[in-house]
Amino acid sequence: MLGSSIFPGFSGMPHIEREELTPEESDQLLLPGGRPPLWKHMESIGAVGLQQREGVPSCSQKGLPCPSDSSELVLECLQQFKVTQTQLQQIQNSLLGSMEQALGGQASPASAVRMLPTYVGSTPHGTEQGDFLVLELGATGASLRVLWVTLMGTEGHRMEPRSQEFVIPPEVMLGPGQQLFDFAAHCLSEFLDAFPVSTQDLQLGFSFSFPCHQTGLDRSTLISWTKGFRCSGVEGHDVVQLLRDAIKRQGAYSIDVVAVVNDTVGTMMGCEPGVGPCEVGLVVDTGTNACYMEEARHVAVLDEDRGRVCVSVEWGSFGDDEALGPVLTTFDHALDRESLNPGAQRFEKMIGGLYLGELVRLVLAHLAQRGALFGGCTSPALLRRGSILLEHVTEMEDFLSILQETVMLLVPECDVSFIPSVDGGGRGVAMVTAVAARLAAHRRLLEETLAPFRLNREQLAAVQAQMQEAMAKGLQGEASSLRMLPTYVRATPDGSERGDFLALDLGGTNFRVLLVRVTAGGVQITSQVYSIPECVAQGSGQQLFDHIVDCIVDFQQKQGLSGQSLPLGFTFSFPCRQLGLDQGILLNWTKGFNASDCEGQDVVCLLREAIGRKQAVKLNVVAIVNDTVGTMMSCGYEDPRCEVGLIVGTGTNACYMEELRNVASVAGDSGHMCINMEWGAFGDDGSLGLLRTCFDANVDQASINPGKQSFEKMISGMYLGEIVRHILLHLTSLGVLFRGQQTQRLQTRDIFKTKFLSEIESDSLALRQVRAILEDLGLPLTSDDALMVLELLWPGGSHSQGASPSLCGHLPAVRRWVWQRCSPGHCGCLSPCPDGPCLKKSPGTTLAGPGPRSYLSPATQDSQNSPNVAILWPLALISGFLREK
């Protein structure tokens, strides 16, 4: 949708000569809609009318052309104003090229268009409320307007703004800049004196309709004067500060200048939302300009890759680089020579209201002097510059219809609706101020919502101490939320292992079967993923293990292994008490599994029994390992120094190599034993209570095992999506998201998948990915919503130098590590590095398949929310414990 302010107060624009022509029409005079040519409307401003005001006209009766010759002279004159479709498309291409260059920062100082960011990052969505003061300068020529605008939101009726217009004396327009701004401050006081307003702080939007370089919503430096203004001491200065200084000198009212906006942005922002937001503003009035909402990542000067920003095209200067040369007439050149700024603002001088009357006067004078009009008579008025005003000519053509036809011609694939501006942009300036206030309030609510997720260094140290204490108790067999289970894996690989092996990986919603070939040349892995239906995961134990064996048989057949008996390792990623390398007693199900008759049983025996029920199947189960142990061992094959395994996938866990003398449940004092921490249950004793949020509590209460696996429910992929959904519900109830409209889709449990977090984190166009995900979920999305959700899901993820540091580290450190460094499904191991522990992602044990390996070394930083601390603190907990040992 496009908001347009086209000669407010008049029905249209008389510039029909410049309408586009198709190639077939290029030799015909423009007569859109069958309407008569322009000269048919000139009787009211002809020689007779002029001489009534200015005395006797000058006439030359000799050599006057006959009527047919007069028509030919008129046609010859107007021939200059014809624009063919080809020329129009060339101008379009030139303008688009200039826009792209200026957006990319490649434009020269004398660019055809400037493409200035306005720092307006959002359009209204109808809920804005409050009273706002507006000051318009430059929108209506030599006058200044003050408005009092009341916004009622979606439920209230629209209230017409109160306004007062003040004529700016010529000596003020051309005098010192301080005089102009003092005049504006005086007008504000005079306006407010006439209305019963409180003396409380008033929020003001400043409409300043001149080319400016804006560096913030309330910071704008004047580049150059236009529209007849030539005040000294203003160009190169911040006009907002000049206005603030003048208001302070006036001293009558407390007025806060919240935003500076040009009239084009005000026009766009003031349009009533229809089926969609208005995202383009067009002004053709005293001057001319356009603005539109652009992706911030395309605006080089912003160095920002999130959100959108309104860009002021400043196209009045288009053509200063001779791009309009082929369509400029002798009258355009004459008008330009007589202007205050010859050679500048060429496009504005062709269509702007400040020049349109003068352009018509030059044409009429030329035709009269040639004898084609007014019987060859002229008058002092006709020959005097500025004698024909805009109001004399604005009722001679329907400009809006011509504009619509032209847009359809140039961009037929776009569905554009034109919405006329009601008050010339004053309401829109107030809307900019209101939107800024709304966004600030929403950001405060977002910060308050996410504040409980932010951990400082002291809190992290406290959690570390609690975990170290729980580890020590678990090793000694004392009551602890960390079971510290021996795995009977006593050594890591040394690289000499060879052979073919089968591996099973059960630990989440997917089950994998792998063929692993270990040769001198390395490890080759062939695998296939099988799903575990929910009815199977929560059915009987026999049903679950029969399903597992069926998957193994299917894999063997596809790999040509039927009938072969290969050593089989069983990765079973649930809490078990191991009695030997091939014996594991299931303690309890986690991650949504709840198959009956399994807890307290040896899962290797359950698997062997299922194999026995499947006749003609030969499988030799030699070991059962936890997935965390498998992660450590797979990395250890390439790096024998690897001594810690870490999983953050559907669930979460860690293991490490411990001195055997510290493991009370296993006899012996020499050697090592890999310990399965089962740290998903950390905090089940209430030790994490101070860190749990209301969202964590909601997710826990709705789970199949309330009060259990506390740590896992705070950081693992099984639950992260649900935590996000509860946060979205809360923010929606506050009106921060989705205009406060609760939807049934968002009320649906598990609708927000954890995989979305991985997709967003890995996508260089994260904001676009957020939009796509939310739209697929059927949520009533706005651009503000997408940006807010992105900041929730990916705090500090912007590559911009201007990213707010307060958004970095909203989540507990582990969650931040999960989201920004290890997308759910990734696994890793820890091995000694010269500068400290290093994290290595495992390529063979992630549910997402082989992935890149990377080493991440911690660095000491003083920041409470240091990204490095956030990335490595789960590993530091174990490392600290090992160092104490």
Steps between C-alpha positions, in 0.01 A plus 500: 500500500616849417415822682487805277487871569431661164424874507292486823181701467486453123359224287802423289793619296494661154824355376338285233763578237749278681283190500658191358447387140518155351725471195188506279388825665835672483390718207167600655416768750416366846125500555443256792147377545377697199527831688566823306851644476638731768441826315123446512516583874689826466216746440473602866865603512534642148577854384155639588516384856852620541438846354217558746764494774801639321388759246509492124644195334772519235375379163656453163235458235734485202603161372274306737461137396168366385313254729648196332850645534429574868413138561822394334698739724333360811570145388859591421540652846342210684691248289796569729309362796428159350658201676504164327474172681860422405618828651294434811658158547845648447430754772372220724817297450717803564313579820519138624872491424555820693299364793702178515830688482398739776374216722831318456702808589646524149344832408701813429447828692288626209279190491166509322326365811627485858311203654516634853403272793237664720540262796128432491506123539132414522164591353189544716282201580204694637546466876685829549343736755570836660527876440781631284619840383614545140698781341510511119766712329545501124205278411280787380748750362526833680295395800534304820233279655447381857268206577361327808434137407311252719535130411233267636631154405295228332190533717460878517346727238729721299536856629581775253822682587490862612733715295609855432701633209749785528635693200878527504614854406741515204768660716483197733527253209815673378643620832708343777415145603450593865231746395312223316506257792410772750201577278405128508529486881285812530234342277498190721443710809229707334322184388515338843389820671173482307420145619450368855798265514690392808853619563626143523765376260365505146629265230563672168559366153690740275415489128796661325453467126848570370791273400670388821756247614332315784711312757217410737128540544562833674823606328499656155749728326377730223679430173359787295205736494232469230154647433620860522656479848854636540547546876864539600675294765279193461650287224734246660332530841257277693158658450354314800756657730434842347129455572567376855720802566228734372233329715729534800550870427123540475464326837118483506443124467688176565513340156700186413590472131470122456541464125587700192321390185464638152156552354533193277551267796213674676278435199584129503457464876173691508311275261234280654600131477282308257546134416870558561735767630578807290869468414560771237456873533471742205480878515435722199433841649721807542783255443504129424648195670441132573586260782451130561579223749829331410682199645764645734763259368483678162586841650879507517524806723309323779733196523198304624363164390176492695163659453390769260532875475314769312722653231441850364584487130548879468423473133443870447865516394461212254615630162771726637740255330332556159295179525189702404669681212296335220167610651592852617330771295615852416252618764660274765841647415365856516334437836819344638714799391269741684481292821698553822698178442573454127596145407363348820171324588422443131232234558327714763497796260322287241210390722511684835225748584751776577595507131195365318314830473813671369551225242143552376557878487809455281302280260207747482728798452685322222180407316353849546813664363484266202139603448357156572311610814304805621500656154871553524455725805707485819472693825742616767353233726562223249855617452566538871669208676276325754174646374339158444463307822453132571132540579441643151590172335449209741141427397581429137596132521450189713858432596421200719349298216800579279731393780316170542511431128873574492575271793303219334696557181842493665442229764206289379591222746433725801158552655516859624222685679516879535375655824478881492649680798228667708693779669822529304697275735440667838326195641781285363765699686302444820478132405880478469526639853233259625662199333834592657331514841326165438820325394687638801229369732500159328876477523483568873246221538721267296797584722295438815377167364849378411678643805460176704687314226812713537773353722795699628841362586417463869193289422702281265763450770229399748359242258851371439555451872166321536582265213847424637347410836238278334773325295705423809197359684396289201848347467493399865157341468327767710160650419547739210314629193803384297520121490864484377456152349805289406491390135772228520679676215853512639698650213463720195598382149867504400446492121594133445140374489392326174193314372130523407245572770129564532375778726156586627417850622182538706456821691224713360227526244726340240680166510811439289668186375861537388764290327844619612810388307824581683806473276849639489366768270242619751141439601220454247144526625182393323180571687125522471254679723175338608223680684356387832124564496363645823274197543809280497706724731217495755368150434631168633868419534462194275344717227788748523782243477324301224482825302874552556585151372275550195699813417831311536379224267387756243842669514688170462297410193567837337874472574531136386583380854220246546624189677825661620576523873687823568591643843223737600528798732180638649488875571221535752459861604297461815605479866640153568696331777760291324615176654739421217585602147199306366266543795291811563203536735258773388439732795229716344379621163556860385448709181135405462552120513285298738495140367365260761687210666845646430604701804707283732576254216824426314442665161764276334296198606183665367676555166634141489151367574357703210776362274403149610139563407615596150615166361796473260653823633859484626614791716783504754439775760841562658458838671245750619610861522337830570490739203722741692762230540468422130558863421815512708633175354437598138695821546761316703579280202646802322628678812608263783508797738120524489367444852153660517184440297208741484155461342251779443235348274154367574634466855828597661775316685874492563765237578871508580793278591533477881772356722372156602599558863235773520215268388363338814271254318782328304781306665858599427728797547697512177401600151207704375127459450271699276223648715156570359384804697132491398495871560156544343367438853722766654278729706233240574587562866395864464853642464404681177183648643624858496583473130172347386259738331123483488539371143721213619240418763219494241695266273592271789142481625372399156768232449452127557745509794441817705776581745757283321783575256501866607827597330406316181169684480680831518742449212423199277332479165209303637379804691652820355225543244233477769681757715503736203129439437414591859708818472318591177166443673602726786624779272179475298293540816696820571427632150866489400446240226232437240305812604394318813288254302512150649473227237406137533816398317722659763295330771587161350766308691825425316398713201832687522766243418850519640634444149381853419771631730765313302361628171504858620845477656650353185326731253690812395161658427371426848223760502356369175514148645310615810230651280469180298471283812239721668301531179504121457356477850213724389579780746384861424848629430636855469859606437525615862390153614767332288772726641385447860488121455846505340639686801339240724630200305840635403612759760797701387494315169525815292829559324440871538739707705195682628333193648376570850727331757202458730365240258813285523454222750132493586514124546687299758849434380433142400200604294704767328766239428237267359342760277803684372772233491344154499166484329278232658623160383869581524742316723852578611798389700764675706870447465801683644636788294811709569285796601226310681213260426379480140159400376487274200172423325456133434437414132374151567248529778274789409146422396540756224774293340868581447581863567802727511753472779611809688715580798390775737746625760372698798638846557501701820271802486364731766150537355230338710340364187818410314413290193803277563387427854153427367631260239724287721361510852345150492843363416665728753287343773656162432845639429498684829408182679775308321757766589405470868560126472 
